Amino acid sequence: MAHRYLQWGDVAASPTRSRYLAALTERVPKDGRVLELGCGAGVPVTLALTTNYDVVGVDISRVQLELAREQAPGASLLQADIATLGFKDRSFDAALAFYTLTHVPRESHAQVLANIRRWLRPGGVLAITMGAGETPGSIEADWLGALMFFSHYDAATNLRLIRAAGFEVLTAEVVAEMEDDRPVEFLWVVARVDSS
């Protein structure tokens, strides 16, 4: 499904993703270290980030990472599950997770956010996409030809989780994007770690 997703991503390009990537990069100094959780095939986000940043891309899929090595050769890539991933505290200036956390059981979301908070330096920035409605856990039988797991809370609960992890929310909005001719809502957030 990784090759199909790469082609689908070209067709389903997200102006909201581009806007939130810009919102992140305008807050992170050039040459900063950026963590991308769920880098997929490395385009468009990983590749764009490598222009100005030291990028660590993480994905659970070996095939996605093989594609990312071709598409974004300037990034350091790591195969891992973001729910069990570990880095040293204060290792990154920024982190982003676009369309990623919704594939992790929602019971793990608070811990993942707390981990990200620890990995970020004071003043570090997080840009993230989360669910906007209640989905305790479901499997879509044919998502681009593969089984795909989804799990998330509603937007208000997700904002509470972000704040409880120690972030200051800078911007947050629910945006509907078209996916296979139907609108799908996501919560888009930019947040910051207290600089003290």
PEKA-V241418 format. One line per field, one symbol per residue. ss: DSSP state (a for helix, b for strand, c for the rest). phi: phi as a letter, one per 40 degrees, with the letter a starting at -180 (. if undefined). A space follows every 50 residues. Layout:
ss->???
phi->???
This chain:
ss->caaaaaaaaaacccaaaaaaaaaaacccccccbbbbbcccccccaaaaaa cccbbbbbbccaaaaaaaaaaccccbbbbccccccccccccbbbbbbccc aaaccaaaaaaaaaaaaaabbbbbbbbbbbbcccbbbbbbbbbccbbbbb bbccaaaaaaaaaaccbbbbbbbbbbbbbccbbbbbbbbbbbbccc
phi->.cccccccccccdbccdcccccccccbbcdgcbbbbcgcfcgbccddccc cbbcbbbbaccccdcccccccbccccbbcacccbcbbcdfcbcaaaacfb ccbbdccccccccccddccccdgcbbbabbcbacadiabccbbfgbcbcb aaccccccccccccchbcccaaacbcbcbfgbcbcbcbbbbbcdcc
